[in-house]
Amino acid sequence: MLRKIQKLSTICGLKVLLFCMFLFEGIQISVGVAQEQVANVLDNKKISDEEILKNVQKMEKVITDGLEKIKIPGAALSISRGDKVLYCKAFGKTAMPGYSSKDVDIKTLFSVSSVSKNITAVLVGALVDAGKISFNDKVRKYYPEFFMCNEELSNEFTVQDLISHSSGLKHFSADTLLRAGYDNNKILGALRHLKQKPGEYRKYYGYQNVVYGIIGIVLERATGERYEDLVQKYIFEPMGMENSSAIRLDAEASKWGYFKYLLSRFSHDKKRQGFLKATVNLITKTLKHKSKMVVDIHTRHMDDILRLEHGDFYHKFPATSGVSLSAEDFAKWLAMLANEGTYNGKQIVSRATFAKLTSDIVTIKGIKDDDVTFVKSRFPREDMHYGMGFFNSKYADNGQNARKVFFHMGGIRGSTAFFTVSPGDDIAVGVSCNLGGVATTRFCEYAVNAVLDIIFGFSHIDWVQQDIDATQYFRSKNKQFIDNMVLRNPMPMDYREKYIGTYTSELYGDISISERNNELWISDGIKEAKLRNINGDVFAFPSMDISYSPFEGDEYIFFYRDAYNNISSCEASCFNENKTLFTKK
């Protein structure tokens, strides 16, 4: 029993590492370049706009190489300098070959996934400036039913805690419920079962999606306005970001889709506006809606690129992953960040509040030398922090010519994005693409690194090849784990009927194992997948069949036996919050 738990812990550890690859932690092939202690930021000569633009062809080649070698359908590159857009361009197609697709352009919408956290943080800052909310406000002031871990923490938790990843929880707490497709009430209810890591509250960084997304609920309660309306009012409209969205991309793509979106929020609008006005607005807004060109989203299963259907996955908690930007509007956003909160003469957030957002609030500790995001030859192992919606660090060439930077990544279910701002150079670079998902690609962040290397004259790294090599490395590690497990102790599976039944846990509720056409199937009541025996009481099933944000490969389920050799419980790698054990009913 203990040995099986250790095996599951190992494979779940691999899965967690893979899931963290886009958003923060995980392991990475070393780039093979030793790093010395990162030097202090140098008083580098200012790089002129002309020096940047003369290298545009090299920058574009980074993008086109990624599209060709990694099989990315479409991508966008945005570069800003101070308060102005310096360059923006889109590359490739809205969809993979075999589907109806068009050439992307600078007005095509790409989901920026967790870069939405950065936009949300600036929105919070704008509302602080407007006196609508305070960073130190308790969450329960606006959301009294909020409960996480225990009563003491729930009472203490603040707005700043929500958007600084300072909860003291392990990385990605409750994400397994989000990826499984459970409804928001189920996910939020599960927060009471989470456990803090001792001594880490408000000290150390633990990346969150669900917890961060709660800020959307708080903002709606504090203002009486929906999250997407607040983003439109305080961000998109004053900045002239006409090709941006905080609603589903398929809703932006057609009048019919937009009508369905308005209909879904009709009850909310009716309460605020009255039935007649809400009805008139529904009709007039639908007629006035200008359909936007949007990208399809894609993931990869081994060497195949798979198109995904747009759904509400991003918008369960839109404050954490619900924003989409065109290349043109991404560049405007970057220009505002490079100009400390002001764009085109309009103050989006005050300088004082912007400084608070980009300050060092929690420390990121334990960065490994082979970390996938913070590559050793460019980022220090120490002096890494998170503010509110911003990572803060230095970007250097093997410890030389270091620049202070702030940045954010995004990568989940079919899309990825990344940006970096070097405030000392007034330079900001962002890349987005319509290929993503857990452990699928780090292309956007690596492409930003490649562009910065070109601009700063840093030593060459083939970042596209780094991405390809990392993917192959993790595939081999996963295969090696399974091969070793089978070779060490090969065992046959038991009769199928022994595994059939309903298994339950306090956190997730019920999962079921059933038989169909002489095959075993697992179901969580939302999706199902066919089991494939790996060895003895260990089975595998495709991640993409059970998860709305799948891994490239398989998930695993381990069945355990009681003292009478009967199957009595199980653990599954995709339902492994707090190492959950499901007991057979």
Secondary structure by P-SEA (a helix, b strand, c coil): caaaaaaaaaaaaaaaaaaacccbbbbcccccccccccccccccccccaaaaaaaaaaaaaaaaaaaaccccccbbbbbbcccccccccccccccccccccccccccbbbccccaaaaaaaaaaaaaaaaccccccccccccccccccccaaaaaacccccccccccccccccaaaaaaacccaaaaaaacccccccccccccbbbbbcccccaaaaaaaaaccccaaaaaaacccccccccccccccccccccaaaaaaaaaaaaaaaaaaccaaaaaaaaaaaaaabbbbbbbbbbcccccbbbbbccccccccccccccccccaaaaaaaaaaaaacccccccccccaaaaaaaacccccccccccccccccccccccccccccccbbbbbbbccccccccccccccccccccccccccccccbbbbbbbccccccccaaaaaaaaaaaaaaacccccaaaaaaaaaaaaaaaaaaaaaaaaaaabbbbbccccccbbbbbcccccbbbbbbcccbbbbbcccbbbbbbbccccbbbcccccccccccccbbbbbbbbcccccccccccccccccccccccc
